[in-house]
Amino acid sequence: MTAPSRQRVQLDMPRVIRNRAKAVAADRDMALVELVLRALTKVGDKELTKLIEKELAQKLPPGRPQK
């Protein structure tokens, strides 16, 4: 089975907002992308929430992979 294709997304926002969002994510022990994905679960779309929850459950923890 092949791995699902991945897409990069760029967000256009002032640096001050990005820096604050990174600080909030760090305070919650998560990456900025995880913070954004968790925020997307709040829009009320059940299918989107299900997909994001599946992605976050399968995501490897941050740091170096263990052998």
Sequence and secondary structure as in RCSB ss.txt:
>XXXX:A:sequence
MTAPSRQRVQLDMPRVIRNRAKAVAADRDMALVELVLRALTKVGDKELTKLIEKELAQKLPPGRPQK
>XXXX:A:secstr
              HHHHHHHHHHHHHTT  HHHHHHHHHGGGS HHHHHHHHHHHHHS  SSS   
